[in-house]
Amino acid sequence: MSRYSTFDFHLHSWWSYDACTPPEYYFQRARELNLRAFAITDHHNNDALPEIRRVAKSYPEVGYLSGAELTATTPYGEMDFVCLGLPLEPTPEFAALKEEYHDYQRKMGAAISRRVEMLGFSYTEAERRQLLLQYRPEYTVEFQGVTHVRNEIQGEYLIRKGVAKDIQEWYSYLWGENRIPGLLPETPSADRVARIVHQAGGVVFIAHPFYYFNHADEARMDALREFVQFDGIECAHPIIPAEYTPIYRQYCLKYHLLSTAGTDVHCDPPHAHLHLSDGSDMADHLGETTWMEEIQERVNIYHG
């Protein structure tokens, strides 16, 4: 039995602030693996869509969905949501939400620079731009603006500058005991994000929920489902222990939710020299073809 599934609905391209994979790589790998469909779900945007649609013409046998991974605020903190079936032409509300996320990313980058300055060091927008260009093409940065930088690359750079002695200390300045409350921008509320995605014809999944669900705390799962009104759960993902995949699937069946799966790949093997590989190969997860077919009843899978 192959270790690979027939689909992968959680992948990142170089249109994510923290990824370096060209969209065409996923078409090539999907063809090699004979996948039925995949979705690029970049952080906070679906800006790759025009590039995906151009590339898809050369791979007519490979199906793709329009997607994004949107971070949003819940009563339990910020969480990630994989959104699939986004419109090829955005609704006015979704277009406005996209711009809100673009602004959020630029504000996040500026806030991190301010935090470094509070520690007595310089960390300019020009420096952040040069770091982004180490692993992303210039046209993505020109389109999105100078955002925050992938954590490992930024952390290593600031450690070399003397801002922190190690990555744990640097993280403590942003999110831990040494953080500055209110410095970092907030993401939109998850219930509002879900409502806009639904109005645009998409479906919303809570991503890699092992920690969000406090493993499998059903009361917490119920509360999040009721607040967000998500359509399904990412039941298979590299950070989800294999024994929890059937637990999440059974919860989906109980409440008539969709199930999805993905590998969350950020960087393709040709970029291994950047040390950004997440250790996963496309479609190497426990997701079942039935899940994809259930999703296909709700959203479009495109070809060519």
Secondary structure, DSSP 4 states (H G I P E B T S, - for coil): --S--SEEEEE--TTSTT----HHHHHHHHHHHT-SEEEE--BT--TTHHHHHHHHTT-TTSEEEEEEEEEEEETTEEEEEEEES--SS--HHHHHHHHHHHHHHHHHHHHHHHHHHHTT----HHHHHHHHTTTS-HHHHHHH-S----HHHHHHHHHHHTS-SSHHHHHHHHTSTT--TT-SPPPPBHHHHHHHHHHTT-EEEE-STTTTTTTT-HHHHHHHHHHH--SEEEEE-TTS-GGGHHHHHHHHHHTT-EEEE---B-S-GGGGGGT---S--TT-S---HHHHHHHHTTS--EE-
